[in-house]
Amino acid sequence: FFRPCITFSSMPLFGRRPLAFLSPPDRLSPDEEIFVIDETKEAFRNYEDYIRRVDLYRLPCWTCKLTNQTNLTYFKALKSEENARKGQAHIKRCFKKTILSMVHHSGDRFDEI
């Protein structure tokens, strides 16, 4: 049922791994009805397959790849990654290496830093 296609580096993690998006259906005709998940651009011919995939994205088993926040839905994890990227945008490039090194070598828990 699930045909892996591509993954993106910014994609939330399913468990601890990125979940591959599905390949688009083969040979679509212009008048054929399809079901599309807007956030992932995945398309389905079959409504049941579409609902199963949407239900998967709604499960609270996703992790934000950037903040390591767990038990999120795919859509909340995606929003969390977007917010984390916005938070990083204001840090000057010259300071990033130093800050990341300090965090990496810190003995503290991530949520305490």
C-alpha positions as CSV (number, residue, x, y, z in Angstrom):
1,F,0.0,0.0,0.0
2,F,2.7,2.5,0.9
3,R,5.2,3.2,-2.0
4,P,8.2,5.2,-0.8
5,C,9.2,8.0,-3.0
6,I,11.3,10.8,-1.5
7,T,12.2,12.2,1.9
8,F,13.2,15.7,2.8
9,S,15.8,16.7,5.4
10,S,13.3,19.1,7.0
11,M,10.6,16.4,7.4
12,P,9.4,15.5,10.9
13,L,10.5,12.0,12.1
14,F,8.1,9.1,12.4
15,G,9.4,7.4,15.4
16,R,13.1,8.1,14.9
17,R,13.2,8.1,11.1
18,P,11.8,10.2,8.3
19,L,8.8,8.6,6.5
20,A,9.1,8.6,2.7
21,F,6.3,10.4,0.8
22,L,4.4,8.2,-1.6
23,S,4.9,8.3,-5.3
24,P,2.2,9.9,-7.3
25,P,-0.3,7.6,-9.0
26,D,0.6,6.3,-12.4
27,R,-1.2,7.5,-15.6
28,L,-3.7,9.9,-14.2
29,S,-6.4,11.0,-16.6
30,P,-7.6,14.7,-16.5
31,D,-11.2,13.7,-15.5
32,E,-10.1,11.2,-12.8
33,E,-11.0,12.1,-9.2
34,I,-8.0,12.1,-6.8
35,F,-7.5,12.9,-3.2
36,V,-4.6,15.1,-2.2
37,I,-3.0,15.8,1.2
38,D,-2.1,19.5,0.9
39,E,0.8,19.6,3.3
40,T,2.7,16.6,1.6
41,K,1.2,16.9,-1.9
42,E,0.6,13.1,-1.8
43,A,-2.2,12.0,-4.2
44,F,-4.5,9.0,-4.0
45,R,-7.0,7.4,-6.3
46,N,-8.6,5.5,-3.5
47,Y,-10.4,7.5,-0.6
48,E,-9.6,4.7,1.9
49,D,-5.9,4.9,1.2
50,Y,-6.1,8.7,1.5
51,I,-7.8,8.5,4.9
52,R,-5.3,5.9,6.2
53,R,-2.5,8.2,5.3
54,V,-4.2,11.3,6.9
55,D,-4.8,9.2,10.0
56,L,-1.1,8.3,10.1
57,Y,-0.2,12.0,10.0
58,R,-2.7,12.7,12.8
59,L,-1.2,10.2,15.2
60,P,0.8,11.7,18.1
61,C,3.9,9.7,17.3
62,W,5.9,12.3,15.3
63,T,9.0,14.1,16.4
64,C,10.3,17.5,15.5
65,K,13.7,16.9,13.9
66,L,15.1,20.3,15.1
67,T,13.8,20.5,18.7
68,N,13.4,16.8,19.4
69,Q,9.9,17.4,20.7
70,T,8.0,14.1,20.7
71,N,4.4,12.9,20.7
72,L,3.3,15.4,18.1
73,T,1.1,15.0,15.0
74,Y,2.9,15.4,11.7
75,F,1.3,18.8,11.2
76,K,2.4,20.0,14.7
77,A,5.9,18.7,14.2
78,L,6.0,20.5,10.8
79,K,5.0,23.7,12.6
80,S,7.5,23.1,15.3
81,E,10.3,22.8,12.7
82,E,9.1,26.0,11.0
83,N,9.2,27.9,14.3
84,A,12.6,26.5,15.2
85,R,14.0,27.6,11.8
86,K,12.6,31.1,12.4
87,G,14.2,31.2,15.9
88,Q,17.6,30.2,14.3
89,A,17.3,32.9,11.6
90,H,18.2,35.7,13.9
91,I,21.5,34.1,15.1
92,K,24.4,35.5,13.2
93,R,26.2,33.0,11.1
94,C,29.6,33.7,12.7
95,F,28.2,32.7,16.2
96,K,26.4,29.5,15.1
97,K,29.5,27.2,15.2
98,T,30.5,28.4,18.7
99,I,26.9,28.1,20.0
100,L,26.4,24.6,18.5
101,S,29.8,23.5,19.9
102,M,28.9,24.7,23.4
103,V,25.5,22.9,23.3
104,H,27.0,19.7,21.9
105,H,29.7,19.5,24.5
106,S,27.4,20.5,27.4
107,G,26.7,17.8,30.0
108,D,23.3,19.3,30.6
109,R,20.0,17.9,29.3
110,F,18.8,19.5,26.1
111,D,15.7,21.0,27.7
112,E,17.8,22.6,30.5
113,I,20.2,24.4,28.1
